[in-house]
């Protein structure tokens, strides 16, 4: 980027050799953590600087002051007021004055003036006031004329009081960069969720949710508030899935209820559709399976064309099969196929990806599960096998270990039903060696069904089947109570 203005910030960064965003970011993060430790304000440790922001700072193309926490970290890092950092470097001749206290050493109003200047800078920054205006106010407040100083001090005090009022009317505690960072974090977690162990991600989700809730407790522009509610609701959606995978249905329902409240506050139809779909999914795996069908009806009326609509139809198909409503299950399968042919509409939730998407591999897994519940084992094996193959050959970050494992169990069920004991045993061993931290609660229920099938009279006397049945019955899945007692 072409340099427009040489600033003290750029000069210091060049002198220290921090000219890449990676190097500067490392020192900024260290300063943020030091300041967080000194002040006890934990949120400071999470403040970061994007490449775009760093490039703007280096170019001198600064239109407004950084956010307050960012200013505090910069001042801690460079031991310079931020307004000076983004002003031209001080002159080096002996007549130059580079320290605010040196400019106005005699006035008894100086301590109060400095505090008022800080408040004025905070208020101006909160309103997005151009940095040049901040500089002009400071120059006016700290001029070298002693005769005019007291009047200028009073002027700054008056300005600070006026800006305090303005801040109460039109404040914002969030920047576009902050919203961009939060969106990135949600997308990262949603993507990691499908292929990484759950426990570290659960902590990340809690931390992210608290950040967003903290911002919403302040004030921002209406559009920013709407976007924050979308992000908050999406985070609670992910937490509801996490709670369900831990076997904590009650907490999952609490999270999804909060997600719905956020969707209402954001007036976001796409988030409403995903939330209703997730509520239906939670109910499908509970004794309230019939309630899930009512929820899919509501969700189908909200879902935009694309993966969201396919997802709702797939949830309905599997739920109907689970309660034995064959006709409704097959009708929903047909809707899945029709929805696949529709032109997708924009869906802001789906754009986060990962768990908040419904790719073809996942669609095939749901279809396989539907046909397995209906007892149509050939179709079940065909769709489940297609799901596993797509997960295995697809991008690693899209490989959902939970869905893949459940699809494998559908294959096991189909092979057992068709008398292919060797094939069933081979597939079942893939689940038995799955690391404990990847064994979501739904796998336990699925393994119970496999164990029950193996106890059928047709397999009596088969030693290999008996051993596999014993292993299936003793299968242990992740346990929220024993693994994360602090949550």
N, C-alpha and C positions, 0 to 999 in steps of 0.2 A: 504494500500500500504506500502511496506517495506521502512523504512527510509534509504536513501543512504547517505545523508549529513545533519548534523545539521547546520542550518542556523540561522542568526539573525532573519529572518522573523518567522521561526517556534518558536524560543525562545520567541519572543514578543507575538505571538498569544497564546502560551500556558500560558504565564504569565497573559494575559488579559482574558483568559477563552473563547476565540473566536474559539474554535477548531472544530465547525461544520460549514459547508458551509452556513447554514441559518443564524447563528449568525454573522459570519464574513461578509457575504453578506450585512446584515443590516447596519453594521458599515461602510462598503465600500461605500454603497449607500449614507449614510449620508455625508461622506467625499466628495463624488462626487458632491452632491448638494451644499455643502458649497463652494467648489472650483468653481463651475459653477457660484454661486452668486457673489463670490469675483472677478472673472475675467470677467464676462459677457459672457463667452463661454458656451452657453446653451447645446451644444452637450455633455459636460462632465457629465451632470446629467443623461444621458442615458447609460453610460458605466456600464457594469455589469461583474461579474466573474462567469464563469460556474463551475459546480462541478468538471469537469475534470481538469480545470486549477487550481482550489484551491488545489486539491489533488496533482498535480505536484509541486506546490509551497511548500506544507507541506512536501513532500518527499525529497525536495532538488534536484529533478530530473529536473533541469532547463537547457535547451539546448540553449536558446536564450533569449534576453531581452524581457519583455512585450512591447506591443505597447505604443507609446509615451503618449497618454492620460491616459492609465492605470498606467504608471510609475508616472505621475504627481499626480494622486489620491493617490497612495500608499505612495508617499513621503509626501503628505499633511496629510495622516492618521497617519503615524508613525514618521514624522519629521526626516526621515533618507533618505540618498540617496539610490536609488533602488539597485545600485551595492553593497552597504554594506548590504542591507537587505538580498540579496541572497548569501552573503559570509558567512563563518563561524563566529560565535559570537566573539566579541573582548575578549581578555584575561582580567582577572580582577586584575592581579598584578599591582603594582604601576609603573612598568616600561613599561607597555603596552601603546600604543598610539591608541586612538579610534576616533580621530577627524582629518580630513584632514588638517585643518588649523594648528594644533599642530605639524604635521609632517614637515611642511615647512613654518616656521614663518618668515623667513628673506628675502626670495627672492623677489626682486621688480617685478619679472615676475608673481607672484602668481595669481593676479586677472585674467590676460589674460590666464594663464594656466588653471584655473578652468573653464573659459568659453570655452576654446578649448576642455577640457575634456568632458564637457556637449555636445558640438557639435559632438565630436567623438562618444560618447555613442549613441546619436540619430542616427548617420549615421550607426553605427554597428548594432543597433537594426533594422533599416529599412531594412538592408540586411540579417537579420536573422543570424548574426554572433554568434557563440557559446559564452555563457556567460563567460566561462573560459578565452577566448581571451580578453574579455573586462576587466576582472580582471587583467590579466597580463599587459595590457596597462596601467591601472591605477596604478598598483604597480610600473611599470617602471617610470611613470610620477611623483609619489609622494614618491619616495624612501627617506631614511633618510640621505643619503650622500649629504651634501651641495655642495661638490666639483663637483659632477656629476649632480646636480639638473638642472643647466641652460641648459646643453646639452639635458637632458631628456625633459625639457620643450620645447625646440626647436623641439625635435623629435615628441612630441605630436602635436605641431602646424603643422608640416609637414604632420603627419598622418591625422589630421583633414582636411587639405586642399585636400589631396588625396581622402579621403572618401567622401568629398563633391562632388568631380567629380564622384566617383563611384555611389553615391546616385542619381545623375542626369541621370545615364545610366540604372541602374538596381534597381529602387526603388519599394517598395510596401507599400501601406497605409492600407492594409487590411490583417487580419489574418484568419486562418481557423476557429478559434473560432467566429470571427465576422461574417463570412459568415454563420456559423451554427446558430448563434443567429438570424440573419436576416431571414433565412429560417424558423426558428421556429415561428417568429412573423407573417410572411405571412400565415403560416399554421393556427396559432391561429385565426387570423382575418378572414380568409376564412371559418373556421369552425364556429366561433361565428356569422358570417354574416347571416347564414341561420336561426338562432333561437333567435338572440338578436336584440334589437332596433338599428336602423341605425345610429343615430346621434353620439353617443360616438365613434363608429367604424370609422366613416368618419374622425374624428380628428386623430385617431390612424393611419389611412392609410396615411393621409397627412404627418404626422410626419415621418413615416417609409419611404415614398417616398423621402422626403427631405434628410434623412440619406443616402439612396442609391445614390441619385444624387450627394450628397456631396463627397462620396467616388469615384464616377466615374469622378469627376472633378480633382482628383489626378492621381497617377500612381500606377499600380499594374502589376503583371505578366499576360500574355495573357489569361491563363485559368481562373484566378481570374476575369479579366475584362469580359470575356464571362459569367461567373456565375453571376456577378453583373448586366449585361444587362438582363439576364433571370429574376433575382429578380425584377429589375426595371420594366420590361415589365409586369410581373405578378401583381405587385402592381398597375400599371396603368389599367390593366384589371379589377381589383376589383373596382377601382375608377370609371371606365366607368359604371359598373353595378350600383354602388351607385348613380351616377348622373342620370342614367336612371330611377332608382326607385324613385328619387326625381322629375321626370318629366322634367329634363333638358337634352333634347336630344342633343342639340348643344355641351354642355360640355362633354357628354358621347362620342360623336364622336371624340372630340379632344383627350380625354384620350385613346381611342382605337387606334387612329392614332399614338400616341406616343408609345403605346404598340407594334404596328407593326414595328416602327422604331427600337425599342429595340430588337425585334425578329430578324430583319435583321442584326443588329450589332452582336448579339449572334450567328447568323446563326443556329437558333433553329427551326426546322420544327414543333415540337409539339406546341411551342408557336405561331408560325404562324397559325396553324390550329385553336387553341382556339381563337386567335384574330379575324380571319375571321369569325368564328362562332358567336362570340359576336357582330361583326359588323352586321352580318345578323340578329341577334336577335333584335338589336336596330332598324334596318330598318323595321323589321316585325311589330313593334308597332307604326310605323310612317306612313305617307301617301306614303312613298316609298317602299311599300311592295314588288313590283315586283323586285326592286333592290336586295332585300334579297335573292331571288331565285338564281340570278347570283352569289351572294357571297357564297351561300351554295355549288354551283358547284366547286368553287375554293377551298373552305375549305375541301370538300370531297376528293379532289385529294391530300391533304396534311395530312389529319387526320390518325394517326396510328390506327390499330385495337384496339378495346376496347371502353371505355366510350366516348372518343372523337368522334369516328366515329358514334356511336349510337346517340350522341347529334346532330351532323350535319344532319343526316337523319330525326331526330325528328323535328328539326327546319324547315327543308324543307317541311315536311308533313303538319305542322300546318300553315306555310306561304301559301302554295299552297291552302289549304282549306280556308284560310282567303280571298283569292282573287277569290275563286270559281273554281279553277282548280282541279276538282274532281279526274281525272285520275292521275295527277301527285301526288296528295296527297296520294292516295291509293298505288301508286308505291313506294313512299317514306316510307309509313308504312311497306311495305314488306321489304324494306332495313333495317328498324329498327330491324325487327325480324331476318333477316339474320346476321346482325352485332352482335346481341346478342349471336349467336352461334359461332362466331369467337374466336380464342385464342387471348387474349389481348396482346398487345405489350407494352414495357416500355414507359411510358409517364410521364416526369418529372413535367409537369404542373398538371396533375391529382393527383400526389402524395401529393400535398398540401392539397387536400381534401376539404370538405365543399362546398362552392359555385363553386369551380374549380373541381367538380366531377359531375357525372351524374348517380346516383344510380337508382335502379329499381323504387323506389317511384316516382322519377322525370320523369322517362320514362313513367310511367303509367299516370302521370298528363298531359304530352304532348300528349299522345295518346287520352286521354279523351277530351282535348281541340280540337284536330283535328276532331274527330267525332262529337263534338258539333257544330263546324263550318260547317260541312258537313250536319248537320240535321239528323244524325243517332243517335237518342237519347238513344236508348237502349245500344248501344256500348259505347256511351259517358258516360252514368251513370256507366256502369260496370268498365271502366278503371279509371274514376275519383274516384269512391268508393274504388277501390283497392289502389289508390294513398293515399287517406286520411287514410285508415286503416294502411298502411305501415308507414306513418308518425306518427300516434298516437301510434302504438305499437313498433316502432323502438327506437333507442337510442335518448335521448333528444337533444344531440348536433347535430343530423342530421335532426331534425324536422324543416323543412323550413316553417315558418309561412306564407310567401307570396305565395308559391306554393300551400300549403294546403288550404289557403283561396280561391285562384282562382279555385282550384279543386272543392271546395264546391259550388262555383257559377256555375260551369259546371253541378253539380248534380241538383242544383236549376233549371237551364234552362231545363234540361232533364225532370224533374218532372213536370214543368209547361207545357211543350210540350205534355206530356202524361196525363195531366189532374189531376195529384196528387197535389192538392193545399195544403193540410195539410202537406204533406211531404216537399213540396217546402218552405212553411212558416217556418217549424221547422228548416230546414237547413239554411235558410236565416238569421234567428235570430243569428246564430253562427257568421256571418260576422258583423252584426249590433253591437254586443257587443265587437268586437275586439278593443283593446286599440288604441287610435289615433296614437301613435308612431309606430305602426306596420302596418299602412294602407298605403302601397306603392301606387304610382300613378296608376299603372295598375289596381288596385282594383276599382278606380273611373270609368274607362271606362267600366269595366265588370258590375258594378252596374247600369250604364246607360242602358246597353243592357237589364238587368233584368227588369228595370223600364219600358222600351219600351214594353217588352213582356207582362207585367201586364196590359198595357193599351189596349190590344187587345179586340175586341168586345165580345169574348167568356167569358171574366171575368167581363163584365159590370154588375153593380149592386151588386157585391160581396164586402161587406164592408171590410172584412179582407184583401182581395187582394188590395183594394184601399189604405188602411192604410200602407201596406207594400210597395206599389209602392211609396207613398209619402216619406217614410223613405229612400227608395233606392235613390230617386232623390235628397234628401238632404244630402246624405252621404258625409262626408268630409274626404279627405285623407291628407297625410303629404305634406307640402308646403315648398319647399326649400327656397323661399324668406323670409317667415315669421319666420321660425324656426332657420335658421342658416345664418343670414344676413352677418356675417363676412367672409363667404367663397366666 
